[in-house]
Amino acid sequence: VTVVMMLLFPGQAVLLALKRLGVENLLASRPSKERSLIAALVAFRVLSPKSKLATTRAWLDTTLAAELGVQDADEHAVYHAMDWLVSRQARIEGKLAARHLSEGSRVLFDLSSTYVEGEKCDLAAFGYDRDKKRGKKQINFGLLTDAPGRPIALSVFPGNTGDPSTLMPQVAKLKEQYGLNVFTLVGDRGMITGKHLPALRAAGV
């Protein structure tokens, strides 16, 4: 049935998936224009990934935006909703952690980067160039997931941040924000080193 829905009504299928996953309640417990806009952006990211401006133009050709009540929103409203989303990041990540993590969980963490165009990003800096874009500054971002790979939290670091220095903030987040006392944190060899052992012991890990 789901396959047929996706073939005939892809927008409705995505909205049904978002509802079953409880995406709107993860974003905020109360309905709002911002919540609806972010849900619409997520849906269109699945259906037809585009820039924010192109998305606001594309959803005029569908019924999905009308179903979410955002058909009149322009790119400025979308950027306002993105600012709203950033302000709710900690609460959303806390809900994800409560849903997917528990005492004794295995938690995965990895660091990546992306190069930056322009000069207005405060976090942009020259660092380990994963994109092979010579002469470009970058930002680093680390993704914390549960064992099956479901995202829990995202951390952003300056582009010149070394992998090992991103580990302990994740330990602190798991213990202090998510209330886990027992967990297994999995990372790559370049991230977890013997130098971390004293700090891990001091943190009670």
N, C-alpha and C positions, 0 to 999 in steps of 0.2 A: 504494500500500500504506500509506504513511504517513497519507494522508488518511482511509482506512478505519479505521486504528488510532485516530486522534484522534476519529472519530465514535463508535466502539464502546468504546474504552478510553482515555479522555483521560489518566488518571493514568499508565498504562503508557507512553503516547506521550511524556509529559513526562519520565518517568524515562529512557526511551531517548535522548531528546534531550540530557538532562544527561550521560548516559554518553558519548555521542558527542562532546560538547563537552569532556569531561574536567573537569567542574565540581568533582567531589569531590577529584581530584588537585590542582586549583588551590587548593582550600581547605586541604588538608594531604595530605602523601604517605602518612601512616599513618591507618588507620581509627580513629575515636573517636566517642563519643556526641555530642560537640559538632559534629563534621563531619556526621554524619547528620542532626542537628537543623537545621543551616543548609541542607543540601540539601533537607530537607522544606519549610522555609520558602520557599526559592526555588521549588520545585515548586508550592506552594499559591499563591504570588504570581502565578504564571502562570495557574493554574486558577481561583482564586476569591479575589481579594485581600481580606484582612480584617485586623483588628487581631491582635496576637499572642495575646490571650486567646481571641478568636473562632476563630482558626485552630486552637488546641489542642483546642477543642470540636468543630470541623468535621471534623478528620481522624479522629475516632472513627467517623465514618460512611463511611469509605473503607478500602480495603486498602493505600493508598499508605504510610500511616504504619507499618503493620505490616511492609511490605516493607523499610522503612528501619530498623525496629527502634526506633521512637520513640513507639509508640502509648500508652505510659504517661507520657509527658512532660507536665508542666503548664507554666503560663506562667512560673514561676520558673526551670525548667530552660531555657526558651527565652531568657529574659533573660541567664542565665549563658552560654549559647551565643553570644549577641550580644556579650557582653564578650570572650569567647574570640576571636570573629571580629575585633573591633577590634584585639586584640593581634597578629593575624596580617596586618594590612592591608598593611604594607610588603612582606612576603614574597609575598603574593598579587599585589600590583601589579607586583613584580619579575618574577614568572612571566608575567603578561600582557604586560609590555613585551618580554620575551625572545621571546614567541610572535608578537607583532604589529608590533614596531618593529625597524628595522635602520638602519645608516648611510645617511644621505640621505633618511630617511623624512619625509613631511609629517605634522605633528602638529597637531591642532586643540585649542584651549582656549577655554572660554567660562565666564562667571560668571553665576550666578543667585542667588536668595535665597528664603527662605520665612519667613513671620511666625511668631512664637513665642507660645504661650499659657503663662501662668505666669511665675514670677520666679526659677526655680532654674537656668537655663541661663547659664553663665559667659560664653558667646560672644554672648548676646543683646544687641543695642544698636540704637538708632535710626539708620537710614541711608536710602539711596535705596529708596523704597517701591515695589517692582515689583508687589506684590500689591494695592496700593491699600487697605490696611488701616490707616486712620489711627489713631494712638495705640498701635500694636503694635510692639514690638521685633522684630528679625529676626536671622537668621544668613545668612551668604553661603557659597556652596559653588561650587567650580570643578571642572569635569570636563575631564580630559585624555583625548583619544581618538586613534586612528589615523585615517588618511585616510578609510576607509569609515564611520567613526563608532563603531567598537567601543571601549568604555570601557577605559582603561588605569589611571587613577588619579583619586582624588577628594581634593580639599583643602577644608578647612573654615576659614572666617575669621570674625572678629567682624562683626556686622551693620553697623558703621560703616566698614568697610574699603573704600577706593576701588578701582575696577577696575584702574587702572594699577599699583598696588602689588602686585597678585597675579601679575604677569607673571614677574618675575625668579626667584621661587621655583620656577616651572615650568622655567625654563632650567637652574637648578641641579639640579633633580631629573633632567632628561633627561641632563645631563652626568655628574653625580657618582653618581647611583644606578643609572642605566640604561646608562652607559658610551657614550653617543652623542657623537661629536665633530662630526658634520655632520648637520643636520636643518633643516627649515623649520617654524617655529612660526607658526600662523595664528590670529589673534584679530580682534576688531572694532576699529573706530577709537577707541573710548573706552578701550581697554585698551593698545594699542601706540602710543606717542607718540614724538616726536623726543627727548624727555628721556631715553628709554631707550638711545639710541645709545651714549653713553659707557660705560654699564654693560655693554651687549652686546659692545662692542669689548673691554672689559677682561676679559670672560668668554671671549673668543675665539670669539664667535659671528659 
